[in-house]
C-alpha cells in the first residue's frame, strides 16, 4: 500500500500521513540563510525533503512546496547587540548586502541542482515579506503577546505559556522543553536589559546606525527577527494550518517552537499538523563547526578542494550517501564511508 | 583605445562613457515581467546588456549590475480596470500567483544561462520592495506631485511638468514627447474617472476584492504601480544618481519617462546619466505580437517546436545572431537569416 508514514515530532509518534484537503499537500521547509556558501550540513535537509516531495507527488498529491530564503533577520548568536548574519558578512566581503545575498543564493541554487533536488514551487525571501511580518507583529502586540522597547518588539513567552497551557498548547509543546527550566538556563543573546524575560525573543529589532539593512516600521527603522519570517511566509502561501513543516533538527528549538507560538497567536492554530526533522551530519565523528575547522562547503565537496577530503565527490555520490542512512539518524561523513 | 562610446537616449548624442565614481559603474536594466515564458523579444536586451556588462568589466570597472524581476504591478494595458498580469495569469493557470512567479522566474533563469548571459549582481523583485515603494509614494504625495483617490494614488504629470520644465527637465525629456500632445492622444488605461488627467499614471492601485495580490498601505489594501518599482529598486541599490539605465526601446515611454519623474521628485536628480535602449526584433518582417501569432518563446526556439520554425536553434546561434546586428537597429528574425 502506497502511503507516507512519518515520525511526527509534535506527537512523538509514527503516523500515517493524511492531508487536510484531499489530494493536496502544503509543505514548508526552512531554507538557508544566504550569508555564506552552503555546506554539507545543508545538503541533508534539502535532499531529505526532496524525497518527501517526490514521494508525495508519486502518491498523486498536488504539492505546494514552499522553501524560503533567509536574506535578513538571522541574528549572530553572540553576546553582543543583535546584528544579522547578512549585514555582518556584507561588511567583511565589501558588498552591498543584497549583492552578497544574490551571490550565495545563486551558488545555493547551483548546488541544489547538482544534487538533483527539484525546485520548490514557491521560494519566498524574508526581505520580500517585510509588510507581512509587520502585519503579524502588529497583531501579536494587539493581542497582548508582545511588547515594544526602544523601537524593538519582543514576544512575551511567559504570558503566551500561561494562557496557551490552558489549551494544552504550552510554549515547549514541540521541543518538550519546560519554560521554567529555560528561563533558568537560557544564554542571553541580545540586549538582555530590554527583555522582560530571558526566554523572550525578538520579533523586530531597532536598527543601530551602522546596520545597513533596515526598513520603516510602526516602531521605527529596524529589521525583522528570524522566527517571524517563517510564520509570515507559511501563513501567506499555505494558510493558517497546513500539512507538513520540515527542517533540520537544529531548527526544532527555538526556531520552530517560536513559529508555533507566533502563528498560534495570529491564526489560532498550530500551523502544521506534521513536523518532520532530519538529524545532523557529523564529520569524522565530530559535530561540524567553525571551531573544529571541519566545515566543508558543497563546492569544496564536489571539487575535492578541502584538507579533509581525499578526492572530489560527485553530487550523485553525496545524494546516494545521504539517502543510505535513515534521515532521523545522525550521518557520519568520512572519506572511508564515502 | 579602450572605452565605451554609447548613444545616450537622454542627450540624443553619442558620448564617451565616464563614470560618476572612478573605477565603479552602476548599471540598471529593466528585467522581465514573469507572468509568462520569456520569448525571443526578451533575449535581445539581456544579450545586449550582457555585452555592455562584460565590456565594462573588461575595461576594469567594478560593476554593480541590477536587473529586476517584475512579479507584481505590471498592469494589463487594456481598457478595463487595472489588473496586473501576474494575477490574471495565475487565475488562468490555477496557481497561487507566487507559484506562477517562481515557475517563470526559474524558466527565465534557465534561458539566460542557455544564452550565456552572466547573472546580474543584484536581482531584486517588485514584491520584495513594497516598503520602499510605499516610502517613495509617501514622499511624492508630501511634495505635492501625487494625489489619492479611492485608495489609489496617481502621479500628477501636469504639475510635475509645469514645475520641472523651469529646470529644463520637462516630462518628456527622455522620449521627446510633449505633454500637451500626449493629453490629446493618450488612450486611457485604467479608471479614467479617478485621474485628473489622462497622462497621469498610477503609483498605487486600490485592490478590487477579486485581486489576489495585495498589500497593506497608508491608502488601504492595494498593489504598487509598475513604474514605481524600478525607481524604488534603482534608488535603493544604486543611489540617487547612477551611471547607466538600460532596457528595450519599448520601455523608453512611458516606463522610463515615469521613472525619471518619480525619482526626480524624490531625489532631486535625473536618476541615470546614460540611457541606453536596444531596438526591437521583428519576425519575418512583422512586429511580434499575440495578434500575429508569431510570439516564439525561448524554449520553442531552442527546441524548434513552433510552426514558424524549420528547426531547433542552439542558444549560441541565437546569441551570435543577435550580436551580428547593431543593437540600435531592428533585427529581423527568420529561418533564412539564421
Interface residues (C-beta under 8 A of the other chain):
Chain A: X64 X96 X98 X99 X102 X103 X106 X109 X119 X120 X121 X122 X123 X124 X125 X127 X128 X130 X131 X132 X135 X215 X216 X237
Chain B: X64 X96 X98 X99 X102 X103 X106 X109 X119 X120 X121 X122 X123 X124 X125 X127 X128 X130 X131 X135 X215 X216 X237
